[in-house]
Amino acid sequence: MAAPPTVLILAAGQGTRMRSATPKVLHDLCGIPMVLWPVRAALAAGAGRVVVVDSPARALDGVLPEGVELTVQPQSDGTGGAARAAAGSIDPDAPVLVLSGDVPLVSAEAIGELLQAHAVGGAGATMATTVLDDPAGYGRVVRDAAGSVAQVVETKEPGDATPEQLEIREVNTGIYVFAGRTLLDALPRLTADNAQAELYLPQVLDILRRDGATVAAHVVDDERLVLGVNDRVALAHVRALAQRAICERHMLAGVTIVDPAGAVIDVDVQVGQDALIEPGCSLRGATTVGEAALIGPHTTAIDSYIGDGARVGPHTTVIDSRIGSRAQVRASWLERATLYDDVTVGPFAYLRPGALLRDGAKAGTFVEIKNSDIGAAAKVPHLSYIGDADVGEHTNLGAGTITANYDGRSKHRTTIGSGVRGGVDTSFVAPVTVGDDAYTAAGSVITQDIPAGALGVARARQHNVEGYTERRAADADRDDEQGS
């Protein structure tokens, strides 16, 4: 059996047409840097070795997966120079596949078909081509009478190609397969006799033909797989194609996406069978959506876990959070929060980092929770702020509950037991502890611990002033007379 291929991925170009301080191949494409798309395709196709060629700035340090090698092209001297920089990684007894870091949609299947075509064709090199309706800007593939590649004509400048050659719609994609030994023999023979004074990898094809070898062309029928990215317009086009493919993959696996054109789903997002993704949703990063979950309109989830059967309502943003089974979240913002099964949140709740809601807990309308553990079946119904607190199971806090956790210098913790019934408009001034099954009277400011089963009352005694309205009106009239 032939040795597994070595894959060279050329990624040292600066991408000046992107007009960005970020190297072109590091621009995001559906949740990962663009360069990782061909890297993953090469690994999935069974590459024995994947070598990425970077610029001297080593912008790809720390970006590539474990096992993928990084080599540096010491100077910007073209694609031939990039291949030369990786010569030490080339196995002379294995085929060498050359990909570009800015041609991201190439698939493992397309790579496998190209390698197979090269293996059975007996050519010195096999290049991937495609046929475009509008081939402007691409090198044209000129074939000889036998169907082999006679020439690749560049079209970057006026006069590079004849009018007849410009009519050719078969173009060079920049993807090649060589025998390792053949490529190693040709690379030292490259010359920079061109306007850019650079070494071009396609010159290897000319060298092989002069040596009597055949150069074959393998046509990739799906042009989308070999589209390159040179500017942000092209990146947007490729992103739309990638996003459509991601949505189709999920839909074929049993996910309902109501409006695929309006969905943003990153490539690493996992979605379970029978999940429903409603219009305008954005699922980013390493988000996981469980089976039969419902993600309501305009929901954003980033690096989040949404469990089986969960219900996340419209206009919800979820960041670095975990949401369990059958939870319901509506029109809220969750950031690094954890929601166990059967939790209900919102609408218009704000769960900040460290918020933990256990099984069956509830955070109601206009509730903010931060760095707090809300016990199973406990309720924080509405218009409340709970910060730095531990709330026991089956506790019900009244509307307008506040934990005063900051004294101007330090944060303090509030501990509220199980089965507590808090009256509306209760403030707990931390540090304070409320025992199990205790009550608080409405409008209380609790500054001392409340024993289990006790009622805490901390408010001024009511005193009614009779005739107050009439005296106030009389005082106003007198002030008006004095003023005139």
C-alpha positions as CSV (number, residue, x, y, z in Angstrom):
1,M,0.0,0.0,0.0
2,A,1.1,3.5,-0.8
3,A,2.3,5.6,2.1
4,P,-0.2,8.1,3.5
5,P,0.1,11.5,1.9
6,T,2.0,14.5,3.3
7,V,-0.1,17.6,3.1
8,L,1.4,21.0,2.8
9,I,-0.9,23.9,3.5
10,L,0.5,27.2,2.3
11,A,-0.6,29.9,4.8
12,A,2.2,32.5,4.8
13,G,0.6,35.1,2.6
14,Q,-0.2,38.5,4.2
15,G,-3.5,38.9,2.4
16,T,-3.1,42.6,1.8
17,R,-6.5,42.8,0.0
18,M,-8.2,41.9,3.3
19,R,-7.1,45.3,4.6
20,S,-6.7,44.0,8.1
21,A,-4.1,43.7,10.8
22,T,-5.2,40.1,11.2
23,P,-3.5,37.6,8.8
24,K,-6.0,36.5,6.2
25,V,-6.0,32.8,7.2
26,L,-6.8,33.7,10.8
27,H,-10.1,35.5,9.9
28,D,-13.0,33.7,11.4
29,L,-15.1,31.3,9.3
30,C,-18.1,30.0,11.1
31,G,-16.4,29.8,14.5
32,I,-12.8,28.8,13.7
33,P,-9.9,30.4,11.8
34,M,-10.1,30.0,8.1
35,V,-6.8,27.9,8.0
36,L,-8.3,25.2,10.2
37,W,-10.8,24.2,7.5
38,P,-8.2,22.7,5.1
39,V,-6.3,21.4,8.1
40,R,-9.3,19.5,9.3
41,A,-10.1,18.3,5.8
42,A,-6.6,16.9,5.4
43,L,-6.7,15.1,8.7
44,A,-10.1,13.6,7.9
45,A,-8.7,12.4,4.5
46,G,-6.1,10.3,6.3
47,A,-3.0,12.5,5.9
48,G,0.1,11.0,7.4
49,R,1.6,14.3,8.0
50,V,0.1,17.9,7.9
51,V,2.6,20.7,7.6
52,V,1.4,24.4,7.6
53,V,3.8,27.0,6.2
54,D,3.7,30.3,8.1
55,S,5.3,33.7,7.8
56,P,8.3,34.7,10.0
57,A,5.8,36.4,12.3
58,R,4.5,32.9,13.3
59,A,1.0,34.1,13.6
60,L,-0.2,30.5,13.6
61,D,1.6,29.6,16.8
62,G,-0.9,28.0,19.2
63,V,-3.7,27.9,16.6
64,L,-3.1,24.5,15.0
65,P,-4.3,21.3,16.5
66,E,-1.9,18.9,18.2
67,G,0.2,16.8,15.7
68,V,0.0,19.4,12.9
69,E,3.5,20.8,12.1
70,L,4.4,24.4,11.6
71,T,7.2,25.5,9.4
72,V,8.3,29.1,8.6
73,Q,8.9,30.6,5.1
74,P,11.8,32.9,5.9
75,Q,11.0,35.4,3.2
76,S,8.0,36.3,1.2
77,D,9.1,34.7,-2.1
78,G,6.0,33.1,-3.4
79,T,4.3,29.7,-3.3
80,G,7.4,28.0,-4.6
81,G,9.4,29.5,-1.7
82,A,6.7,28.2,0.7
83,A,7.1,24.7,-0.7
84,R,10.8,24.9,-0.4
85,A,10.5,26.0,3.2
86,A,8.7,22.7,3.9
87,A,11.0,20.5,1.9
88,G,12.5,19.0,5.1
89,S,9.1,17.6,6.0
90,I,8.4,15.9,2.6
91,D,8.7,12.1,2.5
92,P,10.2,11.2,-0.9
93,D,8.3,8.0,-0.9
94,A,4.8,9.4,-0.2
95,P,2.5,11.6,-2.3
96,V,2.5,15.3,-1.5
97,L,-0.8,17.2,-1.6
98,V,-0.5,21.0,-1.7
99,L,-3.5,23.0,-0.3
100,S,-3.9,26.7,0.4
101,G,-4.9,28.1,3.7
102,D,-7.2,30.6,1.9
103,V,-9.2,27.9,0.1
104,P,-11.2,26.7,3.1
105,L,-14.1,24.7,1.7
106,V,-12.1,21.8,0.2
107,S,-13.5,18.6,1.6
108,A,-12.0,15.4,2.8
109,E,-14.0,13.6,0.0
110,A,-12.6,15.9,-2.7
111,I,-9.1,15.4,-1.3
112,G,-9.5,11.6,-1.4
113,E,-10.8,11.7,-5.0
114,L,-7.9,13.8,-6.1
115,L,-5.4,11.5,-4.5
116,Q,-7.1,8.5,-6.0
117,A,-7.0,10.1,-9.5
118,H,-3.3,10.8,-9.1
119,A,-2.6,7.2,-7.9
120,V,-4.3,5.6,-10.9
121,G,-3.3,8.1,-13.5
122,G,0.4,7.6,-13.5
123,A,1.1,11.3,-14.0
124,G,4.1,13.2,-12.6
125,A,1.7,15.6,-11.0
126,T,-2.1,16.0,-10.8
127,M,-3.7,19.4,-10.4
128,A,-7.2,20.1,-9.3
129,T,-9.2,22.2,-11.7
130,T,-12.7,23.5,-11.9
131,V,-14.9,25.1,-14.5
132,L,-16.3,28.5,-13.7
133,D,-18.9,30.6,-15.4
134,D,-16.8,33.7,-14.7
135,P,-13.1,32.7,-14.6
136,A,-11.8,36.2,-14.4
137,G,-8.6,36.4,-12.4
138,Y,-7.9,32.7,-12.4
139,G,-5.1,30.9,-14.3
140,R,-6.5,29.2,-17.4
141,V,-5.8,25.5,-17.9
142,V,-4.6,24.8,-21.5
143,R,-4.9,21.1,-22.4
144,D,-3.1,19.2,-25.2
145,A,-4.6,16.9,-27.7
146,A,-4.3,14.0,-25.3
147,G,-6.2,15.9,-22.6
148,S,-3.1,16.4,-20.4
149,V,-2.2,19.8,-19.1
150,A,0.0,21.7,-21.6
151,Q,0.1,25.0,-19.9
152,V,-1.4,27.1,-17.1
153,V,-1.8,30.7,-18.3
154,E,-1.9,33.4,-15.6
155,T,-4.3,36.3,-16.3
156,K,-3.2,38.8,-13.6
157,E,-2.1,41.5,-16.1
158,P,-3.4,42.5,-19.5
159,G,-1.5,40.6,-22.2
160,D,-0.7,37.6,-20.0
161,A,-3.2,35.5,-22.1
162,T,-4.4,35.6,-25.6
163,P,-8.1,36.2,-26.3
164,E,-8.5,32.5,-27.1
165,Q,-7.0,31.5,-23.8
166,L,-9.3,34.0,-22.0
167,E,-12.3,32.1,-23.4
168,I,-11.2,29.0,-21.4
169,R,-13.4,28.4,-18.4
170,E,-11.3,25.6,-16.8
171,V,-9.1,27.2,-14.1
172,N,-6.3,26.3,-11.8
173,T,-7.4,25.9,-8.2
174,G,-3.9,25.9,-6.7
175,I,-4.3,22.4,-5.4
176,Y,-1.8,19.8,-6.5
177,V,-0.5,16.3,-5.9
178,F,3.1,15.4,-6.6
179,A,5.2,12.3,-5.9
180,G,7.4,13.3,-3.0
181,R,10.7,12.5,-4.7
182,T,9.6,14.3,-7.9
183,L,8.7,17.5,-6.0
184,L,12.0,17.5,-4.0
185,D,13.9,17.2,-7.3
186,A,12.1,20.1,-8.9
187,L,12.0,22.6,-6.1
188,P,15.7,23.6,-6.3
189,R,15.2,24.3,-10.0
190,L,12.6,27.0,-9.6
191,T,13.5,30.5,-10.8
192,A,12.2,33.9,-10.1
193,D,12.2,35.2,-13.7
194,N,9.0,37.1,-13.5
195,A,7.7,40.6,-12.8
196,Q,7.2,39.8,-9.1
197,A,10.6,38.1,-8.7
198,E,9.0,35.3,-6.8
199,L,9.1,31.5,-7.0
200,Y,5.8,30.1,-8.2
201,L,4.9,26.5,-7.5
202,P,3.1,26.0,-10.9
203,Q,6.6,26.3,-12.5
204,V,7.2,22.7,-11.1
205,L,4.6,21.6,-13.7
206,D,6.7,23.1,-16.5
207,I,9.8,21.4,-15.1
208,L,8.1,18.1,-15.1
209,R,6.8,18.4,-18.6
210,R,10.4,19.3,-19.8
211,D,11.5,16.2,-18.0
212,G,9.0,14.2,-20.1
213,A,6.5,13.6,-17.3
214,T,2.7,14.0,-17.8
215,V,0.7,16.6,-15.9
216,A,-2.9,15.5,-15.4
217,A,-5.9,17.6,-14.4
218,H,-8.7,16.3,-12.1
219,V,-11.8,18.4,-12.5
220,V,-13.7,19.1,-9.2
221,D,-17.3,19.4,-10.2
222,D,-18.4,21.4,-7.2
223,E,-16.7,24.7,-7.7
224,R,-17.6,25.8,-4.2
225,L,-15.0,23.4,-2.8
226,V,-12.1,25.2,-4.4
227,L,-13.1,28.9,-4.1
228,G,-10.3,31.1,-2.8
229,V,-10.6,34.0,-0.4
230,N,-8.7,37.2,-1.3
231,D,-10.8,39.9,0.2
232,R,-13.7,40.3,2.6
233,V,-16.3,40.2,-0.2
234,A,-15.0,36.7,-1.1
235,L,-14.9,35.8,2.6
236,A,-18.6,36.7,3.0
237,H,-19.5,34.6,-0.1
238,V,-17.5,31.6,1.2
239,R,-19.1,32.1,4.7
240,A,-22.6,31.9,3.2
241,L,-21.7,28.7,1.4
242,A,-20.2,27.2,4.6
243,Q,-23.1,28.2,6.7
244,R,-25.6,26.7,4.3
245,A,-23.6,23.4,4.3
246,I,-23.6,23.4,8.2
247,C,-27.4,23.9,8.3
248,E,-27.9,21.2,5.7
249,R,-25.8,18.8,7.7
250,H,-27.9,19.4,10.8
251,M,-31.2,19.2,8.9
252,L,-30.3,15.9,7.3
253,A,-29.5,14.6,10.8
254,G,-33.1,15.4,12.0
255,V,-32.9,19.1,13.1
256,T,-35.6,21.6,12.0
257,I,-34.1,24.9,11.1
258,V,-37.0,27.2,10.2
259,D,-34.9,29.8,8.3
260,P,-31.5,28.4,7.3
261,A,-30.6,31.7,5.5
262,G,-31.1,33.6,8.8
263,A,-29.4,31.1,11.1
264,V,-25.8,31.5,12.3
265,I,-24.5,28.1,13.4
266,D,-20.7,27.6,13.9
267,V,-19.0,24.5,12.6
268,D,-18.4,22.9,16.0
269,V,-21.9,23.4,17.3
270,Q,-23.7,20.1,18.1
271,V,-27.5,19.9,17.8
272,G,-29.6,16.9,18.8
273,Q,-32.3,15.2,16.8
274,D,-35.7,16.8,16.7
275,A,-34.4,20.1,18.0
276,L,-36.1,23.2,16.6
277,I,-34.1,26.3,15.7
278,E,-36.3,29.2,15.0
279,P,-35.4,32.3,12.8
280,G,-32.6,34.6,13.7
281,C,-30.8,32.3,16.1
282,S,-27.0,32.5,16.6
283,L,-25.3,29.4,18.0
284,R,-21.6,30.0,18.4
285,G,-18.4,28.3,19.6
286,A,-18.7,25.0,21.3
287,T,-22.5,25.2,22.0
288,T,-24.4,22.0,22.4
289,V,-28.2,21.8,21.9
290,G,-29.9,18.6,23.2
291,E,-32.5,16.5,21.5
292,A,-36.0,18.0,21.1
293,A,-34.8,21.3,22.4
294,L,-36.6,24.5,21.2
295,I,-34.4,27.5,20.6
296,G,-36.7,30.5,20.2
297,P,-36.3,33.4,17.7
298,H,-33.3,35.6,17.9
299,T,-31.6,33.5,20.6
300,T,-27.8,33.8,20.9
301,A,-25.9,31.0,22.6
302,I,-22.1,31.0,22.9
303,D,-20.1,28.1,24.3
304,S,-23.2,26.9,26.0
305,Y,-24.9,23.6,26.9
306,I,-28.6,23.4,26.3
307,G,-30.0,20.1,27.5
308,D,-32.6,17.7,26.0
309,G,-36.1,19.1,25.7
310,A,-35.0,22.6,26.9
311,R,-37.0,25.6,25.9
312,V,-35.0,28.8,25.3
313,G,-37.3,31.7,24.4
314,P,-37.0,34.6,22.0
315,H,-34.4,37.3,22.3
316,T,-32.2,35.3,24.7
317,T,-28.4,35.5,24.9
318,V,-26.6,32.6,26.5
319,I,-22.8,32.8,27.0
320,D,-20.6,30.0,28.6
321,S,-23.7,28.6,30.3
322,R,-25.2,25.1,30.9
323,I,-28.9,24.6,30.5
324,G,-30.5,21.3,31.5
325,S,-33.4,19.3,30.3
326,R,-36.9,20.8,29.9
327,A,-35.6,24.2,31.1
328,Q,-37.4,27.2,29.8
329,V,-35.6,30.5,29.1
330,R,-37.3,33.5,27.6
331,A,-36.0,36.8,26.4
332,S,-33.1,36.9,28.9
333,W,-29.3,37.2,29.1
334,L,-27.3,34.3,30.6
335,E,-23.5,34.5,31.0
336,R,-21.5,31.7,32.6
337,A,-24.6,30.5,34.4
338,T,-25.8,27.0,35.1
339,L,-29.4,25.9,34.9
340,Y,-30.4,22.4,35.9
341,D,-33.4,20.5,34.6
342,D,-36.9,22.1,34.6
343,V,-35.6,25.5,35.4
344,T,-37.7,28.5,34.3
345,V,-36.0,31.9,33.4
346,G,-37.4,35.2,32.3
347,P,-38.6,37.0,30.4
348,F,-36.0,39.7,30.8
349,A,-33.9,38.0,33.4
350,Y,-30.1,38.6,33.7
351,L,-28.1,35.7,35.0
352,R,-24.5,36.7,35.6
353,P,-21.4,34.6,36.1
354,G,-21.7,32.1,39.0
355,A,-25.5,31.9,38.9
356,L,-26.6,28.3,39.6
357,L,-30.3,27.4,39.5
358,R,-31.0,23.8,40.6
359,D,-33.8,21.5,39.4
360,G,-37.1,23.3,39.0
361,A,-35.9,26.7,40.3
362,K,-37.4,29.9,38.8
363,A,-36.0,33.3,38.0
364,G,-38.8,35.5,37.0
365,T,-39.3,38.7,35.0
366,F,-36.6,41.4,35.6
367,V,-34.6,39.3,38.0
368,E,-30.8,39.6,38.2
369,I,-28.8,36.8,39.9
370,K,-25.1,36.8,40.3
371,N,-22.7,34.3,42.0
372,S,-25.6,32.6,43.8
373,D,-26.9,29.1,44.4
374,I,-30.7,28.9,44.0
375,G,-32.0,25.7,45.5
376,A,-34.2,23.1,43.8
377,A,-37.8,24.4,43.3
378,A,-36.9,27.8,44.8
379,K,-38.5,30.9,43.3
380,V,-37.2,34.4,42.7
381,P,-40.3,35.6,41.0
382,H,-39.7,39.1,39.7
383,L,-38.1,42.5,40.2
384,S,-35.3,41.2,42.4
385,Y,-31.5,41.2,42.7
386,I,-29.8,38.2,44.3
387,G,-26.1,38.5,44.6
388,D,-23.6,36.4,46.5
389,A,-26.3,34.3,48.1
390,D,-27.2,30.7,48.9
391,V,-31.0,30.1,48.7
392,G,-32.4,26.8,50.0
393,E,-34.8,24.5,48.2
394,H,-38.5,25.4,48.0
395,T,-37.9,28.9,49.2
396,N,-40.1,31.6,47.7
397,L,-38.7,35.2,47.7
398,G,-41.2,38.0,47.3
399,A,-41.1,40.6,44.5
400,G,-38.5,43.3,44.9
401,T,-36.2,41.2,47.1
402,I,-32.7,42.6,47.3
403,T,-29.5,41.1,48.8
404,A,-27.3,44.1,49.8
405,N,-24.0,42.3,49.4
406,Y,-21.5,45.1,49.2
407,D,-20.6,47.5,52.0
408,G,-18.4,49.8,50.0
409,R,-15.2,47.7,50.6
410,S,-16.0,44.0,50.5
411,K,-18.6,41.6,49.2
412,H,-20.6,39.6,51.9
413,R,-22.7,36.5,51.5
414,T,-26.4,36.0,52.4
415,T,-27.6,32.5,53.4
416,I,-31.3,31.8,53.1
417,G,-32.6,28.4,54.2
418,S,-35.1,26.0,52.8
419,G,-38.8,26.6,52.8
420,V,-38.4,30.3,53.5
421,R,-41.2,32.7,52.6
422,G,-39.9,36.2,51.9
423,G,-42.3,39.1,51.9
424,V,-42.3,41.6,49.0
425,D,-39.8,44.4,49.1
426,T,-37.5,42.7,51.6
427,S,-33.8,43.6,51.7
428,F,-31.2,41.3,53.2
429,V,-28.1,43.2,54.4
430,A,-25.2,40.8,54.2
431,P,-23.7,39.0,56.0
432,V,-27.0,37.6,57.3
433,T,-28.5,34.1,57.7
434,V,-32.2,33.2,57.5
435,G,-33.1,29.8,59.0
436,D,-35.3,27.1,57.4
437,D,-39.1,27.8,57.1
438,A,-38.7,31.4,58.3
439,Y,-40.7,34.3,57.1
440,T,-40.0,37.9,56.5
441,A,-42.6,40.7,56.7
442,A,-43.1,42.8,53.6
443,G,-41.0,45.9,53.4
444,S,-38.4,44.7,55.9
445,V,-34.7,45.5,55.9
446,I,-33.2,42.4,57.5
447,T,-29.8,43.2,59.2
448,Q,-29.8,40.4,61.8
449,D,-30.1,36.6,61.5
450,I,-33.6,35.1,61.6
451,P,-33.9,31.7,63.5
452,A,-35.6,28.8,61.8
453,G,-39.4,29.1,61.8
454,A,-39.4,32.7,62.9
455,L,-40.9,35.8,61.4
456,G,-38.4,38.6,60.7
457,V,-40.0,42.1,60.9
458,A,-37.7,45.1,60.4
459,R,-39.7,48.2,59.5
460,A,-40.9,51.3,61.2
461,R,-44.3,51.1,62.9
462,Q,-47.0,52.8,60.8
463,H,-48.5,56.0,62.2
464,N,-51.4,57.8,60.4
465,V,-51.6,61.6,60.5
466,E,-55.2,62.6,60.4
467,G,-56.1,65.7,58.3
468,Y,-52.7,65.8,56.6
469,T,-54.1,66.4,53.1
470,E,-56.1,69.5,54.2
471,R,-53.3,71.0,56.2
472,R,-50.9,70.5,53.3
473,A,-53.3,72.3,51.0
474,A,-53.8,75.2,53.5
475,D,-50.0,75.5,53.8
476,A,-49.7,75.7,50.0
477,D,-52.3,78.5,49.8
478,R,-50.6,80.5,52.5
479,D,-47.3,80.2,50.7
480,D,-48.9,81.5,47.5
481,E,-50.4,84.5,49.3
482,Q,-47.1,85.4,50.9
483,G,-45.3,85.0,47.5
484,S,-47.7,87.5,45.8
